[in-house]
Amino acid sequence: MTRLFVRWFRRNFSNPQAVILAVLLLFLFSGIWLVGPIIMPLLVSIVIAYLLEWAVSALQKRKVPRIPAVILVFLGFVTVSLTIITGVFPLAGRQLESLFSDLPTMAEQIRNMLLTLPEKYPELITKEKIENVLQFNSVVEQLEGSFGNIVSFSLASFKNIVSVLIYMILVPLLVFFLMKDKDKILQWFMRWLPDERQLATRVWQEVDEQIGAYARGKVMEIFIVGTVSYICFAFLGLNYALLLGVLVGLSVLVPYIGATVVTIPVALVGIIQWGPNETFLYLMIAYFIIQALDGNVLVPLLFSEANNLHPVAIITAVLFFGGIWGFWGVFFAIPLATLVVAVIDAWDEAKSVTIEKVE
C-alpha cells in the first residue's frame, strides 16, 4: 500500500510546477473556506470589482485615463445599485408579503378547483380521494404558521441592520479602491507568490477570460430575461408580475433546475387568478417562448463555447460550489468547473513532460 502511494505521489507531484499549482489552489480554497465569512465584504468587493474591470478596460481602450474611467464606471455601478435597492427590491418585497398573506385564500381556490374534478371526470377520480390527498385544514394551518414565522423572521432581521449598513458603506468603498489601485495591489500580491509559477499563471490566463465573459454574460442574461418576463407578465395583467419577473431572471443562475422550479409559482399564480382559460394558456405559451429564446438564442450569443460543459458537470458544479459558497458559488459554478477542467488538463500535461524527461 505504501509503495502504491509513493508511486502515485511521484507520478503526480514530481514536477515542481504541479506542486506549486496544488499548493496555491489548496491555500486559496482553504483560506476562503476558513476566513470567508469573516472577510465576506472584501470577497464580495473583489468579485464586483473584477466584474466592473471590463468596463474600465473598454474606456481605457478609447483613450480615457484609468482614474476617470474608474470614476465613471463606479458612478454607474452606484447609480444602478441604488435604483435596484430603492426601486425594485421594495416593490418586490411588498408583492412577496402580499403573496404570503394571500396563500390561505389561494389554497382554498386550489381546493375548490380540485374538488370540481370528480364532477368532470367521475370515472377517473372520486371526491374522497381528493379530500384525502389535500388534507386541506392542515395545509391551511401550515401556511398560516409559515407566514407567521416569516413575519417573525422579518422583524428579527432588523437586528442585522448594522451588518446591512456595513455592506452598503464598505463594499462600495472597497470596490472603488480595488479598481483604482488594481496595479499596486496586484504587484504587492505577486511578491508573496513563488517564482516557479508558470503553470499556475498559464492556468489563470486560460480561465480568466472565460470567467470574466461568463460572469458579465450571466448578469446581462439575468437582466434581460427578468425584464422581458416582467413586461410580459404585466402586459397580461398577472398578479405579482414584478416578483415573478425577478424570480424568472434569477432562475437562470441555476441551469436546467432554475427554469423548472420557477415554472411552478408562475403557473400556480396564473391558474388561480384566471383558471384554465385562454389567458392562462397565453401566459404559459409566452413563458415557454421566453425560456426557449433564452436557451437557444440568448445563451449562445452571450457565452462562448468554452463554457459548454456537460449538463451533469454543470449540475454537479452548481450543487457543490453552491453548497460551499452560497450565492457566489452558484453564480460562478460553471467558470469554477471550467477552472477544474483547466487544472486537470495542465496537470496531465505537466505529468507528461516529467515522464518524457525521465525517459
C-alpha distance (Angstrom), angle and dihedral (degrees) to the residues before:
residue distance angle dihedral
M1 . . .
T2 3.80 . .
R3 3.79 91.2 .
L4 3.78 91.5 51.6
F5 3.79 90.6 51.8
V6 3.82 91.9 47.8
R7 3.80 91.2 50.3
W8 3.79 91.7 48.3
F9 3.82 91.1 48.2
R10 3.80 93.5 49.3
R11 3.80 92.3 46.5
N12 3.81 93.7 51.2
F13 3.81 104.0 30.4
S14 3.79 105.4 32.1
N15 3.81 90.5 99.1
P16 3.86 111.1 78.5
Q17 3.81 90.0 -147.7
A18 3.80 90.7 58.5
V19 3.81 91.2 48.1
I20 3.81 92.0 51.1
L21 3.82 91.0 47.7
A22 3.82 90.6 50.4
V23 3.82 92.3 48.1
L24 3.81 92.8 48.5
L25 3.80 92.6 49.3
L26 3.80 92.0 45.6
F27 3.79 91.5 48.8
L28 3.81 92.4 47.5
F29 3.79 97.3 48.0
S30 3.81 93.3 40.4
G31 3.80 91.4 50.0
I32 3.79 92.8 50.7
W33 3.80 90.4 45.4
L34 3.81 95.4 49.6
V35 3.80 104.6 35.8
G36 3.81 100.2 18.2
P37 3.83 95.5 104.7
I38 3.82 90.4 49.5
I39 3.81 96.6 50.9
M40 3.80 96.3 31.2
P41 3.85 93.8 127.6
L42 3.81 88.6 56.1
L43 3.82 92.8 47.8
V44 3.82 91.4 48.6
S45 3.81 89.8 48.7
I46 3.82 91.3 50.5
V47 3.81 91.0 52.0
I48 3.82 93.1 48.0
A49 3.82 92.6 45.8
Y50 3.80 89.4 49.4
L51 3.81 90.8 52.1
L52 3.81 92.3 48.2
E53 3.80 94.2 47.5
W54 3.80 91.9 83.7
A55 3.83 90.3 62.0
V56 3.81 91.2 49.0
S57 3.81 90.5 49.1
A58 3.81 90.7 48.8
L59 3.80 90.9 53.9
Q60 3.80 91.0 46.8
K61 3.80 89.8 54.3
R62 3.80 86.3 57.4
K63 3.82 89.6 58.2
V64 3.81 95.4 -99.5
P65 3.85 111.6 144.0
R66 3.79 114.6 -114.2
I67 3.82 98.3 -113.4
P68 3.84 95.0 52.4
A69 3.81 88.9 43.0
V70 3.81 90.8 52.3
I71 3.81 91.1 48.5
L72 3.82 92.8 49.8
V73 3.80 93.6 47.6
F74 3.80 92.1 44.7
L75 3.82 92.5 50.8
G76 3.81 89.4 49.8
F77 3.81 90.5 49.9
V78 3.82 92.2 49.8
T79 3.82 92.0 47.0
V80 3.80 93.7 50.9
S81 3.82 91.9 44.2
L82 3.82 93.1 50.6
T83 3.80 90.8 47.4
I84 3.80 91.1 53.6
I85 3.81 94.6 42.7
T86 3.81 96.3 46.5
G87 3.81 98.9 32.6
V88 3.78 114.8 27.1
F89 3.81 103.1 29.0
P90 3.85 98.1 51.7
L91 3.81 92.7 48.3
A92 3.81 92.8 45.0
G93 3.81 89.0 47.3
R94 3.79 91.8 53.0
Q95 3.79 90.4 49.1
L96 3.81 89.9 49.5
E97 3.81 90.7 51.5
S98 3.81 89.9 48.2
L99 3.79 90.4 49.2
F100 3.79 92.9 54.0
S101 3.80 92.0 46.4
D102 3.82 89.3 52.0
L103 3.83 94.6 48.6
P104 3.84 95.8 96.9
T105 3.82 90.6 50.3
M106 3.78 91.0 46.3
A107 3.81 90.2 49.8
E108 3.81 89.3 52.6
Q109 3.79 90.7 51.3
I110 3.80 91.5 49.5
R111 3.81 89.4 49.7
N112 3.80 92.2 51.6
M113 3.79 91.3 48.5
L114 3.80 91.9 50.4
L115 3.82 92.1 47.3
T116 3.80 89.2 59.5
L117 3.80 91.0 60.4
P118 3.85 95.1 79.3
E119 3.81 88.9 55.7
K120 3.79 92.3 51.2
Y121 3.81 97.4 38.5
P122 3.83 107.0 23.0
E123 3.79 92.4 157.3
L124 3.80 92.2 58.5
I125 3.80 105.7 38.2
T126 3.81 139.7 15.1
K127 3.79 131.9 -146.2
E128 3.80 91.6 -117.7
K129 3.79 91.6 58.2
I130 3.79 91.0 50.0
E131 3.80 91.7 50.7
N132 3.80 92.2 48.2
V133 3.78 92.7 50.2
L134 3.78 96.1 45.0
Q135 3.82 101.1 44.8
F136 3.75 83.1 -171.7
N137 3.79 101.6 -173.4
S138 3.78 94.1 55.8
V139 3.79 90.7 45.4
V140 3.80 92.1 54.9
E141 3.79 91.6 47.3
Q142 3.79 90.4 51.0
L143 3.79 91.3 49.3
E144 3.79 92.5 49.9
G145 3.79 91.0 46.5
S146 3.79 90.9 48.8
F147 3.78 91.0 50.9
G148 3.78 89.8 50.5
N149 3.78 90.7 51.5
I150 3.79 90.8 49.0
V151 3.80 91.4 52.0
S152 3.80 90.4 47.6
F153 3.78 90.2 49.1
S154 3.80 90.8 49.5
L155 3.80 91.0 52.1
A156 3.79 91.5 47.2
S157 3.79 90.7 48.6
F158 3.81 89.8 68.7
K159 3.78 86.0 77.1
N160 3.80 86.9 71.1
I161 3.80 93.0 58.2
V162 3.81 89.7 109.4
S163 3.81 90.5 57.4
V164 3.80 90.2 49.8
L165 3.79 91.1 50.9
I166 3.81 90.0 49.4
Y167 3.78 90.2 54.7
M168 3.80 92.5 45.6
I169 3.81 91.6 52.3
L170 3.80 105.2 31.1
V171 3.79 100.5 40.9
P172 3.84 96.3 56.3
L173 3.81 90.8 45.7
L174 3.80 92.1 48.9
V175 3.80 91.8 46.4
F176 3.81 91.1 52.8
F177 3.80 95.6 49.1
L178 3.81 93.2 42.2
M179 3.80 89.5 56.4
K180 3.80 95.0 39.5
D181 3.82 96.0 49.2
K182 3.79 98.1 30.8
D183 3.81 95.5 129.9
K184 3.81 94.2 47.2
I185 3.81 92.3 48.7
L186 3.80 92.6 48.3
Q187 3.81 91.8 48.5
W188 3.79 90.9 51.2
F189 3.79 91.5 47.3
M190 3.81 93.5 48.4
R191 3.80 90.5 56.6
W192 3.80 89.4 69.9
L193 3.79 95.8 51.3
P194 3.82 122.4 91.4
D195 3.80 118.7 -103.5
E196 3.81 93.2 -123.8
R197 3.79 95.7 70.1
Q198 3.80 102.2 115.8
L199 3.81 93.0 120.3
A200 3.81 92.6 49.2
T201 3.82 90.2 47.2
R202 3.79 91.8 51.4
V203 3.81 91.9 49.5
W204 3.80 90.7 50.4
Q205 3.81 92.4 48.7
E206 3.80 90.4 51.9
V207 3.79 93.5 49.0
D208 3.82 99.8 35.6
E209 3.79 95.5 74.0
Q210 3.80 92.1 44.9
I211 3.81 93.8 49.2
G212 3.80 93.2 48.2
A213 3.80 94.1 45.9
Y214 3.80 92.3 45.7
A215 3.81 95.5 47.9
R216 3.80 93.7 47.7
G217 3.80 90.6 45.1
K218 3.80 91.5 49.7
V219 3.81 91.9 52.1
M220 3.80 90.1 50.8
E221 3.81 91.1 46.4
I222 3.81 92.0 52.2
F223 3.81 91.2 49.5
I224 3.82 95.8 45.3
V225 3.82 96.9 43.8
G226 3.82 92.8 43.3
T227 3.81 93.7 47.4
V228 3.81 95.0 46.3
S229 3.81 90.9 46.6
Y230 3.80 92.0 50.3
I231 3.82 92.4 49.0
C232 3.80 90.6 49.0
F233 3.82 93.7 47.1
A234 3.81 92.6 45.7
F235 3.81 91.6 48.5
L236 3.82 90.3 54.1
G237 3.81 90.6 45.9
L238 3.80 95.4 -118.3
N239 3.80 116.2 172.0
Y240 3.84 116.5 -112.9
A241 3.82 88.9 17.7
L242 3.81 95.2 160.8
L243 3.81 94.0 45.7
L244 3.79 92.5 49.0
G245 3.82 91.0 44.8
V246 3.81 89.9 54.3
L247 3.82 90.5 48.4
V248 3.81 92.2 50.1
G249 3.80 90.3 48.9
L250 3.81 93.2 49.4
S251 3.80 90.9 45.5
V252 3.81 90.4 75.1
L253 3.81 87.5 70.0
V254 3.80 89.0 75.8
P255 3.82 108.3 49.1
Y256 3.82 116.6 -137.7
I257 3.82 93.8 -9.2
G258 3.82 98.0 59.1
A259 3.80 96.7 54.3
T260 3.80 91.0 47.2
V261 3.80 94.6 49.6
V262 3.82 97.0 45.1
T263 3.82 90.3 52.4
I264 3.82 88.5 73.2
P265 3.85 98.8 63.5
V266 3.81 92.0 40.5
A267 3.80 91.8 52.4
L268 3.82 94.3 42.4
V269 3.80 94.8 50.3
G270 3.80 90.7 46.5
I271 3.78 97.1 48.2
I272 3.83 92.7 44.7
Q273 3.81 91.9 49.3
W274 3.81 98.5 44.2
G275 3.78 107.7 8.7
P276 3.83 122.1 -136.5
N277 3.80 95.0 -38.3
E278 3.80 137.0 122.2
T279 3.83 94.6 -80.7
F280 3.79 90.8 55.8
L281 3.80 89.2 48.7
Y282 3.82 90.3 51.3
L283 3.81 89.4 50.1
M284 3.80 93.8 53.5
I285 3.81 92.7 43.6
A286 3.81 90.9 51.6
Y287 3.81 91.4 45.9
F288 3.81 93.5 51.4
I289 3.82 90.7 45.6
I290 3.83 88.7 55.0
Q291 3.81 90.5 49.6
A292 3.81 92.0 47.0
L293 3.82 93.0 49.0
D294 3.78 90.1 47.3
G295 3.80 94.0 52.3
N296 3.81 98.8 38.4
V297 3.81 104.6 31.4
L298 3.81 113.2 16.2
V299 3.81 99.2 41.8
P300 3.83 94.8 49.8
L301 3.82 89.2 49.4
L302 3.81 95.2 48.6
F303 3.79 102.4 38.0
S304 3.77 132.2 53.3
E305 3.77 124.3 -127.3
A306 3.81 88.4 -111.5
N307 3.78 88.3 80.4
N308 3.80 92.4 50.4
L309 3.81 97.4 120.3
H310 3.78 127.2 165.4
P311 3.84 113.1 -86.6
V312 3.82 90.6 -119.3
A313 3.81 90.0 54.3
I314 3.82 91.4 47.9
I315 3.81 94.6 50.0
T316 3.80 91.5 44.9
A317 3.81 90.7 50.5
V318 3.81 91.7 49.0
L319 3.81 92.2 50.6
F320 3.81 94.8 44.0
F321 3.80 102.0 42.7
G322 3.81 92.4 35.1
G323 3.79 89.6 54.6
I324 3.80 90.6 51.2
W325 3.82 103.2 40.3
G326 3.80 104.9 15.2
F327 3.80 116.6 -147.0
W328 3.80 96.1 4.2
G329 3.79 90.4 47.4
V330 3.81 89.9 55.4
F331 3.81 91.7 43.5
F332 3.81 93.5 52.5
A333 3.81 97.4 32.3
I334 3.81 95.9 112.1
P335 3.84 97.2 45.3
L336 3.81 89.4 44.5
A337 3.79 88.6 52.8
T338 3.80 87.6 49.5
L339 3.81 88.1 51.8
V340 3.80 90.2 53.6
V341 3.82 90.3 51.2
A342 3.82 91.4 48.3
V343 3.81 91.1 49.6
I344 3.81 91.7 50.0
D345 3.82 91.5 49.3
A346 3.81 92.0 47.9
W347 3.80 90.5 46.8
D348 3.80 91.5 52.6
E349 3.78 90.1 48.8
A350 3.80 91.6 50.4
K351 3.81 90.6 50.3
S352 3.80 91.0 49.8
V353 3.80 91.4 51.8
T354 3.80 90.6 49.5
I355 3.81 92.8 49.4
E356 3.82 91.3 49.6
K357 3.80 90.8 51.5
V358 3.82 91.5 49.5
E359 3.79 91.3 49.6
